[in-house]
Amino acid sequence: MQTLPRVLCSSDAISSATSPATTRAQGLGLLGCGTVGSGVARRLLASHPGLIRGIAVRDPHKSRDIAWDDFSSDAFDLVDDPAVRVVVECIGGLGLARELILRAIARGKDVVTANKDLIATEGPWLAAFAARTGASLRYEAAVGGAIPIVRALGSSLAGEHVLEIGGVLNGTTNFILDAMESGARYDEALEEAQRLGFAESDPRSDVDGHDAAHKLAILAGLAFRRPSVSRSLGRRGIADISSADIEAGAARGLRLKLLAVARRAGDAIEAGVTPAYVPEDHPFARARGAENVVRVLGRGCGPLVFSGAGAGGDATASAVVADVLAALESRERVPAHDGEDLVVRSLRAPVLVRFADGRVVMGDAISLDALEASGAGGRRDVASIIPVWSDAA
Ligand SMILES: NC(=O)c1ccc[n+]([C@@H]2O[C@H](COP(=O)([O-])OP(=O)(O)OC[C@H]3O[C@@H](n4cnc5c(N)ncnc54)[C@H](OP(=O)(O)O)[C@@H]3O)[C@@H](O)[C@H]2O)c1
């Protein structure tokens, strides 16, 4: 049983946690109207006229390409509106968005969010809090954009004993590695990704592997019913990858991908984010451009592969709207984690070692933590050490 943090218990919001004010309301409050929020607004204004009760943004005077002219700058007021039953958080980050979600849950309202940072770090206890107040918390859009993987894990695969989950969870880095395969240098590929809107002006969350780690934490938490995977993830990004690494793999029928994977290893879970070589015919290798690929390996169901648009306003809004409809119909709650007793440790895999003189040799399995600690083996003659992926048996 999880305990709620002190900050929550002392919040004034919690005193109205069981307020019945919202039980009959059907309205929706949209918090944020940027890339994702505007996609959500456009869809719902067309498909469910009258559903949106209010839209809160930072700058209500900004010109926007949606049929709404009464933007508010007071998101808390919108959350408190008794006519709002479903709160859709599309602001992002861990500060304001967190406060607003807490407030909505405390008031017993259904919450839909695309906020992977928040769900990865605080999702389990937010879900437990929601269960206490009669609210719900849905976050299909937080992983894999339009790919319906959160719902699949929570319902279709609820009885499955998952052995392994993960894949290519970050479209920006996949776009960059793809462009490098086509001959671009890392900095050129990153610049192109930024120009096309696939990468933020500050790309660190993507290229350092944080974004993929957050998504993996959410998936692993659901798949293994284990709340705190996020604190134990080994993580390497792609900033050190060179064209020579890509070519060394290509010469051996391998493609380089940023993989985020968690799998059972005895009574532990091995989990991590790392650039890794995958065979050209593996589903992970088929992710093109900004696509995501998620593979679930279950004891009963065998391998299942989900792929598609992992980000972007329209794709992400599609998943948000599906959650909104589920909330309105009170169906398919994301189940709370019931806590499997599994230790989480760093992912292990054999490695391809590329020497400065051009030689490339296969090395034994090593954990990401050990790899991170040793750098390129601490040796000047080693140019790179990159794991080679092989599926769990
Ligand atoms: N973009 C994607 O492809 C994608 C994919 C998956 C998940 N997500 C997640 O979706 C969430 C939203 O991302 P996004 O790309 O849509 O972000 P975004 O384009 O930057 O939009 C953020 C929105 O939040 C509003 N906002 C900021 N401060 C506010 C405040 N104090 N009060 C009210 N509104 C405020 C902004 O208002 P203004 O418009 O006035 O500035 C803007 O409309 C994030 O959690 C992100 O991780 C995004």
The ligand as an SDF file (V2000), in Angstrom:
LIG
                    3D

 48 52  0  0  0  0  0  0  0  0999 V2000
    4.4150   17.6370  -28.6050 N   0  0  0  0  0  0  0  0  0  0  0  0
    4.3470   16.3050  -28.6710 C   0  0  0  0  0  0  0  0  0  0  0  0
    4.4920   15.7100  -29.7510 O   0  0  0  0  0  0  0  0  0  0  0  0
    4.0720   15.4990  -27.4350 C   0  0  0  0  0  0  0  0  0  0  0  0
    3.9830   14.0970  -27.5300 C   0  0  0  0  0  0  0  0  0  0  0  0
    3.6970   13.3430  -26.3910 C   0  0  0  0  0  0  0  0  0  0  0  0
    3.5020   13.9910  -25.1910 C   0  0  0  0  0  0  0  0  0  0  0  0
    3.6220   15.3620  -25.1220 N   0  0  0  0  0  0  0  0  0  0  0  0
    3.4080   15.9970  -23.8170 C   0  0  0  0  0  0  0  0  0  0  0  0
    2.2730   16.8650  -23.9110 O   0  0  0  0  0  0  0  0  0  0  0  0
    2.4250   17.9490  -23.0250 C   0  0  0  0  0  0  0  0  0  0  0  0
    2.2250   19.2680  -23.8020 C   0  0  0  0  0  0  0  0  0  0  0  0
    3.2410   19.3350  -24.8030 O   0  0  0  0  0  0  0  0  0  0  0  0
    3.1330   20.3790  -26.0190 P   0  0  0  0  0  0  0  0  0  0  0  0
    4.1730   19.9690  -27.0000 O   0  0  0  0  0  0  0  0  0  0  0  0
    1.7270   20.5240  -26.4860 O   0  0  0  0  0  0  0  0  0  0  0  0
    3.5970   21.7340  -25.2840 O   0  0  0  0  0  0  0  0  0  0  0  0
    3.4730   23.2350  -25.8230 P   0  0  0  0  0  0  0  0  0  0  0  0
    3.2470   23.2420  -27.2950 O   0  0  0  0  0  0  0  0  0  0  0  0
    4.6490   23.9700  -25.2870 O   0  0  0  0  0  0  0  0  0  0  0  0
    2.1410   23.7930  -25.1290 O   0  0  0  0  0  0  0  0  0  0  0  0
    2.1090   24.0900  -23.7540 C   0  0  0  0  0  0  0  0  0  0  0  0
    0.8020   24.8460  -23.4730 C   0  0  0  0  0  0  0  0  0  0  0  0
    0.7540   25.1180  -22.0750 O   0  0  0  0  0  0  0  0  0  0  0  0
    0.3090   26.4480  -21.9040 C   0  0  0  0  0  0  0  0  0  0  0  0
    0.7560   27.0140  -20.6420 N   0  0  0  0  0  0  0  0  0  0  0  0
    2.0200   27.2780  -20.2300 C   0  0  0  0  0  0  0  0  0  0  0  0
    2.0040   27.8720  -19.0180 N   0  0  0  0  0  0  0  0  0  0  0  0
    0.6970   27.9690  -18.6700 C   0  0  0  0  0  0  0  0  0  0  0  0
    0.0220   28.5350  -17.5550 C   0  0  0  0  0  0  0  0  0  0  0  0
    0.6910   29.1230  -16.5480 N   0  0  0  0  0  0  0  0  0  0  0  0
   -1.3370   28.4710  -17.5080 N   0  0  0  0  0  0  0  0  0  0  0  0
   -2.0230   27.8930  -18.5180 C   0  0  0  0  0  0  0  0  0  0  0  0
   -1.4350   27.3800  -19.6210 N   0  0  0  0  0  0  0  0  0  0  0  0
   -0.1020   27.4250  -19.6840 C   0  0  0  0  0  0  0  0  0  0  0  0
    0.9050   27.2150  -23.0730 C   0  0  0  0  0  0  0  0  0  0  0  0
    0.1830   28.4280  -23.2600 O   0  0  0  0  0  0  0  0  0  0  0  0
    0.5590   29.4500  -24.4750 P   0  0  0  0  0  0  0  0  0  0  0  0
    0.0610   28.7450  -25.7150 O   0  0  0  0  0  0  0  0  0  0  0  0
   -0.1820   30.6810  -24.1650 O   0  0  0  0  0  0  0  0  0  0  0  0
    2.0410   29.6020  -24.4550 O   0  0  0  0  0  0  0  0  0  0  0  0
    0.6960   26.1940  -24.1930 C   0  0  0  0  0  0  0  0  0  0  0  0
   -0.6020   26.3540  -24.7640 O   0  0  0  0  0  0  0  0  0  0  0  0
    3.8140   17.7800  -22.3790 C   0  0  0  0  0  0  0  0  0  0  0  0
    3.6680   17.1140  -21.1540 O   0  0  0  0  0  0  0  0  0  0  0  0
    4.5540   16.8790  -23.3680 C   0  0  0  0  0  0  0  0  0  0  0  0
    5.5690   16.1230  -22.7570 O   0  0  0  0  0  0  0  0  0  0  0  0
    3.8820   16.1250  -26.2050 C   0  0  0  0  0  0  0  0  0  0  0  0
  1  2  1  0
  2  3  2  0
  2  4  1  0
  4  5  1  0
  4 48  2  0
  5  6  2  0
  6  7  1  0
  7  8  2  0
  8  9  1  0
  8 48  1  0
  9 10  1  0
  9 46  1  0
 10 11  1  0
 11 12  1  0
 11 44  1  0
 12 13  1  0
 13 14  1  0
 14 15  2  0
 14 16  1  0
 14 17  1  0
 17 18  1  0
 18 19  2  0
 18 20  1  0
 18 21  1  0
 21 22  1  0
 22 23  1  0
 23 24  1  0
 23 42  1  0
 24 25  1  0
 25 26  1  0
 25 36  1  0
 26 27  1  0
 26 35  1  0
 27 28  2  0
 28 29  1  0
 29 30  1  0
 29 35  2  0
 30 31  1  0
 30 32  2  0
 32 33  1  0
 33 34  2  0
 34 35  1  0
 36 37  1  0
 36 42  1  0
 37 38  1  0
 38 39  2  0
 38 40  1  0
 38 41  1  0
 42 43  1  0
 44 45  1  0
 44 46  1  0
 46 47  1  0
M  CHG  2   8   1  16  -1
M  END
$$$$
